[in-house]
């Protein structure tokens, strides 16, 4: 039996935090290694406990979730921790900054428990998690802030099919939605995404979405 996924839960609202801990701890493949209510404690606990995934609220006292994420997973951090950000629809600005700070993905706070658990498992494997509905609004809303690169799609080291997959990915489509749109299997979509990330030297789907906007593949 494989080792459980070790999770640290950070949310300043005790009722929400207790609910998250209860849901996560009830799963046989999860272990809640700690919980806290502010960003500074999140950084301290994550540094000491080295969880597989930190479930992080954005708005917290002492140190907000964005800065906590930057300290745990941002550029230049030698041994980054995987962070899954929880947010609400009216906090798009915060989510965008959290993703830039190094978060591996985000979910809405009102997501059903099964989606939360799937999200933690996804991030724990090293994959990024983007809520498709939020992605369509989020990246589109902030696309103007993403500085465009000088080259064009013709200069990118991608095949026409890979470019097509990247555009759909940047539109916020999930692997299953891309598979349906292109009439291919989900495994084939995963292969295309993996190739795209490798060719463009990108860490995850979050970076791929920003890359697509920077290079004018989507507007």
N, C-alpha and C positions, 0 to 999 in steps of 0.2 A: 504494500500500500504506500502510495506516494505521500510525502510530507504535506500537511495542510497549508493553505495559503494564509500567510500571517498578515492581518489587517489592523491598521491604526485608524480610529474614527475620530474626526475633529469637527465639532459643531458647537457653537456657543449656546444653542437652545437645548436645554437638558431633555425635554420631552422628545425632540427629534433625535438627539444623540442616543438616548436610551432605546428608542424604536429601531434605529439603525443597528445598534449593538445586538439587540435581541434577534433581529432578522438574520444578521450575518452569523452570529454565534450558533444559531440553530442548525446550520449546515455542517454536515460531517467533514467536508473538505476545506472548511475555514477555521481559523483560530483568531479571535480578537485579542491582540497582544496589549492593547492600551486604548484609552480614550481621553480626550481633553476638550477644553472649551475656548482656547485662544491660540493664535498663530505661533506665538513664542513657545508655548508648551508643545505645540505640534512639531516644531523644528527640533526642540530638545529631545522629545520622546523618539522621534523618527531617527535622529542621529544615534541615539543610544540603543534603541530596540531593533533597528534595521528591518522594518516590516517589508513584506513583498509589495503591498499597496497601501497608500495613505488615502482615505476617503476624506476630502477636504471641503469644508464650507468656504464660501468666498468672503462673506462679511463677518469678521470676528474681531473682538477687542484685542488690545495690546499690540498685535501684529496681524494684519489682515491675511486672508488666504492667498492672495496674489504674491505678496512679498515672501510669505512662508514657502510657497511653491518655488519661487525664484531661488531661495536659499537651499532648497532640497534638490531641485531638478534643473536649475537654470544653466545657462552657458558657463562653462568653466568649472562647474561642480565635478570633482574628480570621480565620485562614486554616487551618481544621482539615484534618487528614490522615485519610484513610480507614483504619480499622484493622479487620482481621479477626482475631479472637481464636481461638486453638486451646486446647482444654481436654480433660479427661477426665471421665467420668461422675461421679466422686467429688469434683469441684470446682465443683458447682453454685453454691455461695455466691460463689465468685470470678467466675463468669460473670455472675451477676446484677449484681455491682458493676461489672464491666467494661462492661456494656451501659449502666448508669447513667452511667458515666464518658464515654460517647460513642462506644463501638465501633459499627461498622456491622453487626456480626454475629458469629457464631461457628460453629465446626465442631469435631467431635470429632477428637482426634489420630489415632484409628485409622480415620478416614474413608479410603476408597479414593482413589488419586491423581486419578482423573477428577472426583471430588466436590470435592476441594481446588481443582483448576484451575477448575472451574465456579464455585466460591465466590469465588475471586479475581476472575474476570471479572465476576461479578454485582456485587460490591462496587465494582469499578472504574467501573461504569456509573452509580454513584450510588444503586443499590438496596440495600436491607438484606437480609441473609441470616440466616435463623433455621433451625437444624436442627430440623425438626418434632418428632422424638422427644424431643429435649432440651427444647424449648419447653414441651411438655405438662407435663413434670415441673418445669421450672425456674420458670416464672411461677406455676404453681399452688402450688408450695411456698412461694413468697415473696409470694403475693397478700395475705396478712394484713399485710405491711409496707407495702403501697401504700395511702396515705391516701385514703379514699373522698371523692369530691366530693359536694356537696350536691344536685346536680340528678339527674334520672332520665333514662331512655331517651327519655321523651316530650318532654323539653326539648332533645334533640340535633337539630341541623339535618340529619338524615339521613333518607332514604326508608326504608320498611320493608325493601326489598331490600338497601340499603346496610348497615342494621343487622344483617341476617342475615349478610352477607359479613364484617362486622367481628367478629361473634361467632365465626364459623368460623375466621377469621384468628387470633383470640385463643386458640382451641383448639389452635393449632399446625398447622393444615392448610396444605398448600402450595397454590399456584394450581391445579395439576392436580387435587388432591383436592377443592378447593372447586368446581371446574368439574364434576367427577363428581357431587358431592353435590347441586348445584343444577341439574344437567343443562343447563349453558350452556358456551360455549367459554372457553378460557383467555384469549383476547383480551378477552372480555367481563369476566372476573374482573379482569384488569389494569386495565380502564377503571374498574370499581367501586372498586378499591383506590386508584387515582389520585384519584378524586373524594372518597373518604373522607379521604385525607391532606390534600387541598386544603381541604375544608370545615372540617375540625377543626384546620387549621394545624399539622399534624404533619410531622416530618421524614422518618420512615420507618416500616416495619412494626413495629420494636421499640417505638417510641413509641405506635403504634396498639394494640399488645397491652396495654401498661401503662394506656393510656387506657380500654380496655374494662374492665379490672379496677377501675379507679378509679370508673367510672360504673356498676358493678354489672351490666354486660352478661353477664359470666361470673363464676362463683364457683368 
